[in-house]
Amino acid sequence: MHHLALVLAAIGVLGIGAQWIAWRTGWPAIALMLIAGILAGPVTGFIQPERDFGPMLEPLISLAVAIILFEGGLNLNFRELRHAEGAVHRLALLGVPIAWGLGALACYYVAGLVWPVAILFAGILVVTGPTVILPLLRQTNLAHRPRAILKWESIVNDPLGALCAVVTYEILHRTAQGDSVAGVAVSLLLASIVAGLLGWGAARLIAWAFPRGHVPEFLKAPVLLIAVIGVFVGANMIQEESGLLTVTVMGVALANMRLASFRDLMPFKENITVLLVSGVFVMLSASLNLEVLRQFEWRFLAFLAVLLFLVRPATVLLSLAGSRVPIREQLFIGWIAPRGIVAVAISGLFALKMGDLGYEDGGVLVSLSFAVVIATIFAHGFTAKLAARWLGVTGDTKKGVLIVGTTPWSLALAEALRELEMPVVVADTSWQRLARARQRDIPTYHGEILAEATEDHLDMGRFQALVAATDNEAYNALVCNELATEVGRHAVYQLGDVDHDDARALPAALRGRTLFPSGLGVEEIDQRLRQGWTLRKTRLTEQFSLKDAMRELPEGADQLMVIGKSGKIHFFSHASRPKPEAGDTVVSYAPPKPGAVRSETVESATSTQGDEDMTASPALP
């Protein structure tokens, strides 16, 4: 018992530790988790999932994959398909059969598998899977369209690949017992339809019960989790492996029913998915048997090369031929196709079943599937960023700042950031107020920043920080609290300090981080702006430190932010004091210099120390 608890703890530490190292270093998380599992399993023998979990291993992995697929389905809003230019439909309807056929040819002629095993294994290789694609996309700066296509394809193709394997096996199994191929095909089609309807029906039931108060708030997340497990197991009882289709349909259906309750469930489902992806991937790589790998033959290397450089690119190029997806994006999508948990799990399951049917090559599926997983994870994980840059399909290379509100001060901040070549977007619900930003050629977003439609038009992944600077501090707090999960709790800021002595004040947990060490509020900012205060930048050098810069500023100046040489922004707040280095730029909010003349335009008077005035006077048009 103590050993099992230690194993569970080690799996958690290795999986989440690999994710954290990937975040800090930029290395592919899937490759790090694979290495961690191999070191803990085959190399040291500390984690042996089959020994440690016994007969519970397979159902645990199956349930985890089901929850991961359901969570992925919850992210698939049909409105996002507009950005995919019809590519997802083509990759599902054309790509799956093409990949299945080309993969079967490669398995038979290159890997040397017999036809039945080759067809079954090619069906399994159709999958890419969210367990490997989502961590890779999280770390790769991709343009919106190829990102959406890869994400949708991975989640849609996961159950389709499982169904391809099920169809092949059932036809082989039942025809051996005397059933006709047509009869088997009809029964499988009916089972798939029933599985899909089961997932849709479960989604409709939840969508009916949650808004009407039939499930209390504290039980909504547990009820949803148990419902996913229940429909998955129920669908598998109808037809083996059809549960993956059921939970995917259930997730996609719920995602497009626009239930207000699911906004509160988003952090829960995302957290549990990260835990499951990390844990299951470590467990599967730890279960790799080095003895089985000795069955690996040199011709399998040729098979891997054909799979990487011929089958996948040909599948994508043929499927998307004539579409509006540019050829450079097609080439990138044709290169990225890592395989993961589902491919290994299904291969292990059908390896035994094909052996029972008398196909000796069935035993090779385990070693070959792991070879595919290892090869694709390392090949695609370590080259995705390079390929994206080489093909020109990256998103914005520098993350900027989202400013909510068009006050004179927020517009001055936007101009200051733009002069420092930092991407910036100003958002407001008023088209008239945004006119002042448009006149200065500052990018704008017109609409309620908290509306659901914002997700379709404004990618929060473009921003490294959010500044809520409207003239309503309560609304600023609401914006920071709602968008903290997308931008990061550490990266949402607002004006005004927390008054710990006032019981009526908003608690710190509901607000953004306070801008300025002194905690200037909306009224104080407006008052100082009327007095002619300006935002000034100072570039630090080895000879000109922050202390030197502050001495050159008028008395009472407040530090606002530091922009590093890499483009990373650090704001000064009541709880954070960045330590700028030589080469960084410090932006301060300072009163007018003695003898300075107020101007209606943006000033840019550089002093001998490199101090520069960058803000407009309060008399903005």
C-alpha positions in Angstrom: 0.0 0.0 0.0 2.8 2.4 0.9 4.6 1.5 -2.3 1.5 2.2 -4.4 1.0 5.6 -2.7 4.7 6.4 -3.4 4.2 5.4 -7.1 1.2 7.6 -7.4 3.1 10.5 -5.9 6.0 9.9 -8.2 3.8 9.8 -11.3 2.3 13.1 -10.3 5.7 14.7 -9.5 7.2 13.5 -12.8 4.2 14.5 -15.0 3.6 17.9 -13.5 7.4 18.5 -13.1 7.9 17.8 -16.8 5.1 20.2 -17.7 6.7 22.9 -15.4 10.2 22.3 -16.9 8.7 22.6 -20.4 7.1 25.9 -19.4 10.3 27.3 -18.1 12.6 26.1 -20.9 10.3 26.0 -23.9 11.1 22.3 -24.5 8.3 20.1 -25.7 6.3 18.8 -22.7 5.4 15.6 -24.4 9.0 14.7 -25.0 9.9 15.5 -21.4 7.0 13.4 -20.0 8.1 10.5 -22.3 11.7 10.7 -21.0 10.5 10.9 -17.4 8.3 7.8 -17.8 11.1 5.8 -19.5 13.6 6.7 -16.8 11.1 5.8 -14.0 10.0 2.6 -15.7 12.2 0.6 -18.0 15.5 2.2 -16.9 15.1 2.1 -13.1 12.2 -0.2 -12.6 10.7 2.0 -9.9 7.4 2.4 -11.6 5.9 -0.7 -13.3 2.3 0.1 -14.0 1.3 -3.5 -14.8 2.8 -4.7 -11.5 1.6 -1.7 -9.4 -2.0 -1.4 -10.7 -2.6 -4.9 -12.0 -6.0 -5.3 -13.7 -7.0 -1.7 -12.9 -4.4 -0.3 -15.3 -6.5 -0.7 -18.5 -9.8 0.8 -17.2 -7.9 3.6 -15.5 -6.2 4.6 -18.7 -9.5 4.2 -20.7 -11.4 6.4 -18.3 -8.6 9.0 -18.3 -8.6 9.1 -22.1 -12.4 9.5 -22.1 -12.3 12.5 -19.8 -9.5 14.1 -21.8 -11.5 13.7 -25.0 -14.6 15.1 -23.3 -12.6 18.1 -22.2 -11.3 18.6 -25.7 -14.8 18.4 -27.0 -15.8 21.2 -24.6 -13.3 23.4 -26.3 -14.7 22.9 -29.8 -17.1 25.7 -30.5 -18.6 25.4 -33.9 -17.9 29.2 -34.4 -14.2 28.3 -34.4 -14.7 26.3 -37.5 -15.1 29.5 -39.5 -11.4 30.1 -38.9 -10.5 26.6 -40.2 -11.8 27.3 -43.8 -13.5 23.9 -44.0 -10.2 22.1 -43.4 -11.5 20.0 -40.5 -14.4 18.6 -42.5 -11.9 17.6 -45.3 -9.4 16.1 -42.9 -12.2 14.0 -41.2 -14.2 12.9 -44.3 -11.3 12.7 -46.8 -8.2 12.6 -44.6 -9.2 9.6 -42.5 -9.8 7.2 -45.4 -6.7 8.5 -47.3 -4.5 8.1 -44.2 -6.0 4.6 -43.5 -5.3 3.4 -47.0 -1.8 4.9 -47.4 -1.0 3.7 -43.9 -2.1 0.1 -44.7 0.1 0.1 -47.8 3.1 1.2 -45.8 2.4 -1.3 -43.0 2.2 -4.2 -45.6 4.9 -3.3 -48.1 7.4 -1.5 -45.8 6.8 -2.9 -42.2 6.0 -6.4 -43.5 2.8 -6.9 -41.6 0.2 -9.3 -42.9 -2.8 -7.5 -44.5 -5.3 -7.9 -41.7 -2.9 -6.6 -39.1 -1.6 -3.9 -41.5 -5.2 -2.6 -42.1 -6.0 -2.6 -38.3 -2.8 -0.8 -37.3 -3.2 1.8 -40.1 -6.6 2.6 -38.7 -5.0 3.2 -35.2 -2.4 5.5 -36.8 -5.1 7.8 -38.1 -5.3 9.4 -34.6 -3.1 12.2 -33.5 -4.8 12.9 -30.2 -5.3 15.9 -27.8 -2.9 14.4 -25.2 0.0 15.1 -27.5 -1.3 17.9 -29.7 -2.6 20.2 -27.0 0.7 20.4 -25.0 2.5 21.0 -28.3 0.2 23.8 -29.4 0.4 25.4 -25.9 4.2 25.8 -26.5 4.2 26.7 -30.2 3.4 30.2 -31.3 1.1 29.4 -34.2 -1.3 31.5 -36.3 -4.9 31.0 -35.4 -6.0 28.9 -38.4 -3.4 26.1 -38.3 -3.8 26.0 -34.5 -7.5 25.6 -34.8 -7.2 22.9 -37.5 -4.7 20.8 -35.6 -6.7 21.0 -32.4 -10.0 20.1 -34.0 -8.4 17.3 -36.1 -6.8 15.7 -33.0 -10.0 15.6 -31.0 -12.3 14.5 -33.9 -9.8 11.9 -35.2 -9.2 10.2 -31.9 -12.6 8.3 -31.7 -12.5 7.8 -35.5 -9.2 6.0 -35.3 -10.5 3.8 -32.5 -13.6 3.1 -34.7 -11.4 2.2 -37.6 -9.6 -0.4 -35.5 -12.9 -1.7 -34.1 -14.4 -2.1 -37.6 -11.4 -4.0 -38.8 -11.3 -6.3 -35.8 -15.1 -7.0 -35.8 -15.1 -7.8 -39.5 -12.2 -10.2 -39.1 -13.7 -11.8 -35.9 -17.3 -12.1 -37.1 -16.5 -13.2 -40.6 -14.4 -16.0 -39.1 -17.6 -17.1 -37.3 -19.6 -17.0 -40.5 -21.2 -13.6 -40.5 -21.2 -11.5 -43.7 -19.2 -8.3 -44.1 -22.3 -6.3 -44.9 -24.1 -7.5 -41.8 -21.1 -6.6 -39.6 -20.9 -3.2 -41.2 -24.6 -2.4 -40.6 -24.4 -3.5 -36.9 -21.3 -1.4 -36.4 -22.9 1.6 -38.0 -26.0 1.3 -35.8 -23.9 0.9 -32.7 -22.0 4.1 -33.7 -25.2 6.0 -34.2 -26.5 4.8 -30.8 -23.3 5.9 -29.2 -23.5 9.3 -30.7 -27.1 9.7 -29.7 -26.2 8.6 -26.2 -23.6 11.4 -25.9 -26.0 14.0 -27.4 -28.8 12.9 -25.1 -26.6 13.1 -22.0 -25.5 16.7 -23.0 -29.2 17.7 -23.5 -30.1 16.3 -20.1 -27.3 18.3 -18.4 -28.1 21.4 -20.3 -31.7 21.1 -19.1 -30.9 20.3 -15.4 -28.0 22.7 -14.7 -29.7 26.1 -15.5 -32.9 25.1 -13.7 -31.3 24.5 -10.4 -31.8 20.7 -10.3 -28.1 20.4 -9.5 -26.6 22.6 -6.8 -23.5 24.6 -7.7 -21.2 22.6 -5.5 -22.2 19.3 -7.2 -22.1 20.5 -10.9 -18.5 19.6 -11.5 -18.8 16.1 -9.8 -22.1 15.4 -11.6 -20.5 16.3 -14.9 -17.5 14.1 -14.3 -19.6 11.1 -13.3 -21.9 11.6 -16.2 -18.9 11.4 -18.6 -17.7 8.2 -17.0 -21.2 6.8 -17.0 -22.0 7.4 -20.7 -18.5 6.2 -21.7 -18.9 2.9 -19.9 -22.5 2.5 -21.1 -21.5 3.1 -24.8 -18.7 0.5 -24.5 -21.2 -2.0 -23.2 -23.1 -1.5 -26.4 -20.1 -1.6 -28.7 -16.5 -1.9 -27.5 -14.4 1.4 -27.9 -17.5 3.3 -29.1 -17.4 5.2 -25.8 -14.7 7.5 -27.2 -17.2 8.7 -29.8 -19.9 9.1 -27.2 -17.8 11.4 -24.9 -16.5 13.4 -27.8 -20.1 14.1 -29.1 -21.2 14.9 -25.5 -18.4 17.5 -25.1 -19.0 19.1 -28.5 -22.7 19.3 -27.9 -22.3 20.9 -24.5 -19.8 23.4 -25.9 -22.3 24.7 -28.4 -25.3 25.0 -26.0 -23.9 28.2 -24.4 -24.6 27.3 -20.8 -23.6 30.0 -18.3 -22.7 27.3 -15.8 -19.7 26.1 -17.8 -17.8 29.3 -17.4 -17.4 28.4 -13.7 -16.4 24.8 -14.6 -13.7 25.7 -17.0 -10.8 25.9 -14.5 -11.9 22.5 -13.0 -12.0 20.7 -16.3 -8.7 22.3 -17.5 -6.9 21.4 -14.3 -8.1 17.8 -14.3 -7.1 17.4 -17.9 -3.6 18.6 -17.2 -3.3 16.1 -14.3 -4.7 13.2 -16.4 -2.5 14.0 -19.5 0.6 14.2 -17.3 -0.1 11.1 -15.2 -1.4 8.8 -18.0 1.5 9.7 -20.3 4.1 8.9 -17.6 2.3 5.7 -16.8 2.2 4.5 -20.4 5.8 5.4 -21.1 6.8 3.7 -17.9 5.1 0.5 -19.0 7.3 0.3 -22.1 9.0 -3.1 -22.1 12.5 -3.0 -23.4 12.3 -6.7 -24.1 9.5 -6.0 -26.5 11.5 -3.3 -28.2 14.1 -5.9 -29.1 11.5 -7.2 -31.6 12.0 -3.9 -33.4 13.5 -4.6 -36.9 15.5 -2.3 -39.0 12.9 -2.2 -41.7 10.6 -0.5 -39.2 12.9 2.5 -39.5 12.0 2.7 -43.1 8.3 2.4 -42.1 8.7 5.3 -39.7 10.3 7.4 -42.4 7.5 6.7 -44.9 4.9 7.5 -42.2 6.5 10.8 -41.4 7.6 12.0 -44.8 5.1 10.5 -47.2 1.9 9.2 -45.6 1.0 12.2 -43.4 2.0 15.0 -45.9 0.3 13.2 -48.7 -2.9 12.8 -46.6 -3.0 16.5 -45.7 -2.1 17.8 -49.2 -4.7 15.6 -50.9 -7.4 16.4 -48.4 -6.9 20.1 -48.5 -6.2 20.4 -52.2 -8.3 23.3 -53.6 -9.2 24.6 -50.2 -8.5 28.2 -49.0 -5.8 27.0 -46.6 -2.5 28.4 -47.9 0.1 25.8 -49.0 2.6 26.8 -46.3 -0.1 26.0 -43.7 -0.9 22.7 -45.4 2.8 21.8 -45.3 3.0 22.6 -41.6 -0.1 20.6 -40.8 1.2 17.8 -42.9 4.3 17.7 -40.8 2.7 17.8 -37.4 1.1 14.5 -36.4 2.4 13.1 -33.1 0.8 10.0 -31.7 0.3 9.3 -28.0 -1.9 7.7 -25.5 -4.8 6.4 -27.6 -2.5 4.9 -30.2 -0.5 2.9 -27.6 -3.5 1.9 -25.6 -5.6 0.7 -28.5 -2.5 -1.1 -30.0 -1.9 -3.0 -26.8 -5.6 -4.0 -26.6 -5.8 -5.3 -30.2 -2.4 -6.9 -30.1 -3.8 -9.5 -27.7 -7.1 -9.8 -29.7 -5.3 -10.3 -33.0 -3.1 -12.9 -31.4 -6.2 -14.8 -30.3 -7.4 -14.8 -33.9 -4.2 -16.4 -34.9 -2.3 -13.5 -36.4 1.3 -13.7 -35.1 2.1 -10.1 -36.3 -0.4 -8.9 -33.7 2.4 -9.1 -31.0 4.5 -6.6 -33.1 1.9 -3.9 -32.7 3.1 -3.0 -29.2 6.7 -2.4 -30.1 5.8 -0.7 -33.4 3.2 1.6 -31.8 5.7 2.7 -29.2 8.3 3.3 -31.9 5.8 5.5 -33.8 5.0 7.4 -30.6 8.6 8.0 -29.7 9.6 8.9 -33.2 6.7 11.3 -33.8 6.9 13.0 -30.4 10.6 13.7 -30.8 10.5 14.6 -34.5 7.4 16.9 -34.2 7.9 18.1 -30.6 11.4 19.5 -31.2 10.8 20.8 -34.7 7.4 22.4 -34.4 8.6 25.9 -33.6 11.4 25.7 -36.2 9.0 24.5 -38.9 6.4 27.2 -38.0 9.0 30.0 -38.3 10.5 28.5 -41.5 7.0 28.2 -43.2 5.9 31.6 -41.8 2.8 30.3 -39.9 3.7 31.8 -36.5 1.4 34.1 -34.6 2.6 37.4 -33.2 6.2 36.8 -32.0 5.9 39.5 -29.3 3.0 39.3 -26.8 1.5 42.7 -26.0 -0.9 44.4 -23.6 -4.7 44.5 -23.6 -6.0 47.8 -22.2 -9.7 47.9 -21.3 -11.2 51.4 -21.3 -10.5 54.6 -23.2 -9.7 57.2 -20.6 -7.1 59.9 -21.3 -4.6 58.0 -19.2 -5.2 54.6 -20.8 -4.7 56.2 -24.3 -1.5 57.7 -23.0 -0.4 54.3 -21.8 -1.3 52.8 -25.2 0.7 55.4 -27.0 3.7 54.9 -24.7 3.6 51.1 -25.4 3.3 51.6 -29.1 6.3 54.0 -29.1 8.3 51.2 -27.3 7.2 48.9 -30.2 5.0 46.8 -27.9 1.8 45.4 -29.4 -1.2 46.9 -27.7 -5.0 46.7 -28.2 -7.5 49.1 -26.5 -11.0 47.6 -25.9 -14.2 49.5 -25.1 -17.9 49.1 -25.6 -18.2 52.6 -27.0 -17.4 53.2 -30.7 -17.3 57.0 -30.1 -14.8 56.7 -27.2 -12.6 54.4 -29.4 -12.5 57.1 -32.0 -9.7 58.8 -30.0 -7.6 55.6 -30.2 -8.4 55.1 -33.9 -7.2 58.7 -34.6 -3.8 57.7 -33.2 -3.7 54.4 -35.2 -3.9 52.4 -32.0 -5.4 48.9 -32.6 -8.9 48.7 -31.0 -11.5 46.1 -30.1 -15.1 47.3 -30.1 -17.4 45.3 -27.8 -17.9 44.0 -24.3 -14.7 42.3 -23.3 -16.5 39.8 -21.1 -19.0 38.7 -23.8 -18.8 35.2 -25.1 -18.4 36.5 -28.7 -15.1 38.1 -27.7 -13.5 34.6 -27.8 -14.2 34.5 -31.6 -12.5 37.8 -32.3 -9.8 38.4 -29.7 -7.2 35.8 -29.0 -6.2 36.2 -25.4 -3.0 34.2 -26.1 -1.7 37.3 -27.8 -1.3 39.3 -24.5 1.2 38.9 -21.7 -0.7 41.4 -19.5 -4.1 43.1 -19.1 -4.7 46.5 -17.7 -8.3 47.4 -16.7 -8.3 51.2 -16.7 -11.9 52.4 -17.1 -13.3 55.0 -14.8 -15.2 52.3 -12.8 -13.0 50.5 -10.3 -15.7 47.8 -9.7 -15.9 47.0 -13.4 -12.1 46.9 -13.6 -12.1 44.3 -10.8 -14.7 42.3 -12.6 -12.7 42.3 -15.8 -9.5 41.2 -14.0 -11.3 38.5 -12.1 -13.0 37.0 -15.1 -10.0 37.1 -17.5 -7.4 36.1 -14.9 -7.8 32.4 -15.9 -6.9 33.2 -19.6 -4.2 35.9 -19.2 -2.9 34.7 -15.8 -3.7 35.9 -12.3 -0.2 37.4 -12.0 -0.7 39.4 -15.2 -4.0 41.3 -14.7 -3.7 44.9 -13.3 -6.1 47.7 -12.4 -5.9 51.1 -10.9 -6.5 51.6 -7.1 -5.2 49.9 -4.1 -6.9 47.5 -1.7 -8.2 49.3 1.4 -7.8 46.6 4.0 -9.4 48.8 6.7 -12.6 49.3 4.8 -14.9 46.3 5.2 -17.0 47.5 2.2 -14.0 47.5 -0.1 -13.5 44.7 -2.7 -11.2 42.0 -1.3 -7.9 41.5 -3.0 -8.9 38.0 -4.3 -11.5 39.6 -6.5 -9.3 42.3 -8.0 -6.4 42.6 -10.3 -3.0 43.5 -9.1 -2.5 47.1 -8.2 -0.7 49.4 -10.7 2.0 51.6 -9.2 3.7 51.0 -5.8 1.6 53.9 -4.4 -1.7 52.3 -5.6 -3.0 55.3 -7.5 -6.7 55.2 -8.1 -8.9 56.4 -10.9 -9.6 59.8 -9.4 -6.0 60.3 -8.5 -4.9 59.5 -12.0 -7.4 61.9 -13.5 -6.3 64.7 -11.0 -2.6 64.2 -11.8 -3.3 64.1 -15.5 -5.0 67.5 -15.3 -1.9 68.8 -13.5 0.2 67.8 -16.5 1.7 64.5 -15.3 3.3 62.4 -18.1 4.6 59.0 -18.8 8.3 59.0 -19.3 10.7 56.3 -20.4 14.3 55.8 -19.4 16.6 53.3 -21.0 19.1 51.9 -18.4 22.8 51.3 -19.1 25.7 49.9 -17.1 26.5 53.5 -16.1 22.9 54.7 -15.7 21.0 52.6 -13.1 17.4 52.8 -11.9 18.5 54.9 -8.9 20.2 57.4 -11.3 17.0 57.5 -13.4 14.8 58.2 -10.4 17.1 61.0 -9.2 16.7 62.7 -12.6 12.9 62.6 -12.4 10.8 65.3 -10.7 9.9 64.6 -7.0 6.9 62.4 -6.5 7.4 60.4 -9.8 5.9 56.8 -9.6 7.4 53.8 -11.4 4.9 52.0 -13.7 6.6 49.2 -15.6 9.9 47.7 -16.9 10.2 46.4 -20.4 13.0 44.0 -20.8 15.2 43.5 -23.8 13.3 40.4 -24.7 10.0 42.3 -24.7 8.8 41.0 -21.4 6.8 43.5 -19.3 6.9 43.7 -15.6 4.6 46.2 -13.8 5.4 47.8 -10.5 2.7 47.3 -7.9 2.2 47.4 -4.2 3.3 43.8 -4.0 5.9 43.6 -6.8 9.1 45.5 -7.3 10.8 44.5 -10.6 14.6 44.8 -10.7 15.5 46.2 -14.1 18.9 45.5 -15.6 21.1 47.3 -18.1 19.3 47.5 -21.5 15.8 47.5 -20.0 13.4 50.4 -20.3 11.7 51.9 -17.3 8.4 53.8 -17.7 7.5 56.2 -14.9 4.6 58.5 -14.2 6.0 61.9 -13.3 4.8 65.5 -12.8 5.8 68.1 -15.4 9.4 69.3 -15.4 10.0 72.7 -13.9 9.4 75.3 -16.7 7.8 72.7 -19.0 5.2 74.0 -21.4 1.9 72.1 -21.7 1.2 70.8 -25.2 -1.9 69.5 -27.0 0.2 66.9 -28.7 2.5 64.1 -27.6 5.8 65.4 -26.5 9.1 63.7 -27.1 11.8 65.7 -25.5 14.8 63.6 -24.7 17.1 64.7 -21.9 20.8 64.2 -21.6 20.2 61.1 -19.5 17.9 59.5 -22.0 14.7 60.4 -20.1 11.9 60.8 -22.6 8.4 62.3 -22.2 5.8 60.1 -24.0 2.3 61.1 -22.9 -0.3 63.5 -24.1 -1.7 66.3 -22.0 -5.2 65.9 -20.6 -6.7 67.9 -23.4 -7.3 65.0 -25.7 -9.7 65.3 -28.6 
